[in-house]
Amino acid sequence: MTAWDPKSDLRRYLQIARDALLWKLDGLSEYDIRRPLTPTGTNLLGLVKHVAGVELGYFGDSFGRPFAEPLPWTADDAELNVDMWATADETREEIVGLYHRAWAHSDATIDALALDATGQVAWWPEERRQVRLHQILIHVIAETNRHAGHADIVRELIDGTVGLRQDNGNMSPGDQAWWEGYRSRLEQVAREAGQR
């Protein structure tokens, strides 16, 4: 067993969440990665774009380490919610590239600062603005996993692909017939419970 290194543990979990989110784009068309599949417009490429901005805000601006590239969706006159979808002019490669650059920027902050380094999250309420890097690492891990979960559901709606990553489905074994029977059983249970 090696020496305990909480920062490495946190970075590993952050990277697992990052990789899970990006994997949801693999093998899909431009249309499918942009399709709004919920009433609020949730789509795969928009989730990646959003999480790139999340990392840049929390690990950049909050610790006095601003990102060198301007993010158009942070401008005062930006369209509402434009960080949650890719415009027709934004390519998959541009957004994934931005996310990779955001990782590098975030990782540089994580490497440069101690876990107890302080920062300020300007968009949080005054009484909670002062933060430590440790807290922000946990916050961004939770945020990234939350959106990776959204992406997992959206991807399942597109083509049935599920799981944590390509080599780890992290799902109960079963073929399509088993899953259809399972879902039918859950539907029946829900109907019975709804009639009580």
N, C-alpha and C positions, 0 to 999 in steps of 0.2 A: 504494500500500500504506500502511495506517495503522500507527501505532506499535503495538508488540507489547504486548498486555495479557493476561497469562495468566489472570487472574481472569475476564475476560469470556469467554475461550475455555472455561474450566471451567463457567461458568454456562450457556453456550449448550449444551454437551453434556448438562448436567443437565436443562435444559428440554426438549431433544429426547427424552430418556428419559421424562420425566414425561408429555409429550404422547403418546408412543407407548403408554404404559401406559393412560392414560385413553381413548384412541381404541378400545381393545379392548372397551369397554362400549357403544359407539355402536350403536343399532338393536336391541339385545337386550332381551328381556323380563326381568322381575324374577327369574323362575325361572332363566333361562339365566345371568344374571350371578352367581348364587349356587350354581349346580350344582357339586358336588364331582366333578371328572372325573379324579382320580388316586387311587390307593390311600391317599394321605396327605391327601386332601380339598382339594387345590388348586382354588381357584375365583377368578373374576375380581374380584368386589367385595372379597373378603377380601385379595387382593393389594394393592388400592388402600388399604384400611384399614391394612394392615401397613406399607406404604411411607410413609404419612402419619406413623405413629408413629416409623418409622426417622428421618425427617427431623427431627421434633420432638425426639427424643432426641439425635441427633448435633449438630444446629445450635442446639438450645436448651439443654438441660441441660448438655451437655459444655462449653459456653462461658459458663455462668453466666447464661443468658438463657432461663429457663423460660417455657413456653407458659402463657398465662393460663387456658386451659380444662383441666379435669381429664379425663384419659383413663381411663375405667373399667377398661380391660384392664391398666392398670399397677398397680392396687391389689394389696396383698398377698394378699387373698382372692379375686382374680379367677380365673375358670376357666382352666385350662391351654389355651393356644393360641387364646384367644378373639380375639386380634388378627388371626387369619388367616381369619376368616369374619364375615359380617354376621348379627347376630341378627335375629329376625323383627321386632323393634321398630326396628331401624336401617334407614333408607331409603337408597336410592341417593343422593338429593339431600344427605342429611346427611353421608354418607361422602365424596362428591365435594367437598362444601363444606368439610369438614374438611381434605381434601387441599389444596384451594386456599388455605386459611388457613395450613396448614403451609408451603406454598411461600412465602407472604408473610413468614411468620416466619423461615424459613430465609434468604430473600433479604435480609431486613433484617440478619441476622447477617453474611452474606457482605459486604454493603455496608459495615457498620460496622467490620469487622475487617480487618486486613492478613492476607495469606496466611501470614505467619509468626507470627500470634497463637497463643498456646498455650491449650489446654483440657485437660480430663481426662475420659476415658470411664470412668465408674465401674464399668461391667459388664465391662470388659476386664481381663485379668490385670495385676497390679501393675506388672510390668516393661514393659508396653506402654501404660499408661493415659495418660501424658503425650503429647499430640498437638499438631499444628499444624493450622490451618484448611485449609491446602493438602492435607494428608493426608486430612482428613475429607471435603473436596470430592471427591477421587478415590475414596475409599471409598464415598460415597453414590452417586456416578455409577455405579460398578460394581454396587452393590447394586440400584439402580433398574433398570439395564439387565438384570441377572440376572432380576429379577421381571417385567420387560417381556417377556423371552424366555419365561418360564413362561406369561404371559398370551397370547403369540402362539400357543403350542401349544394352550392350552385353547380359545382362540377358534377355531382351526382345527378342533378336535374338535367344537365346537358347530355351526358353519355353513360351514366351509371358508374363511372370511375369513383372509387372511394378509397380511403385509407390515409395513413400518415405520410407514406412515401412509396415510391414504386416497389422497393424491395421489402416493404413492411405494410401490408394492408391493415393490420391492427383491427381486423374485423373477425367475427365468428365465421368459421368455415361453412360454406353452403353454396350450392349452385343456384341458378336463377329460379328454378322451381321451388327450392327450399325457401328462398327469400320471399317469393310470391306467397307461399303458404304462411310464412311468418307474418308478413304484412297483413294478410287477410285475417289471421287470428287476432292481431292487435286491433284491427278495425272492428271486429266482432266484440271484443272486450270493451272497446271505447263506446260502442253503441249500447251495449248492455248497461254500462255504468251511467251513460247519459239518460237512460230511461228510468233511473231510480229517483 
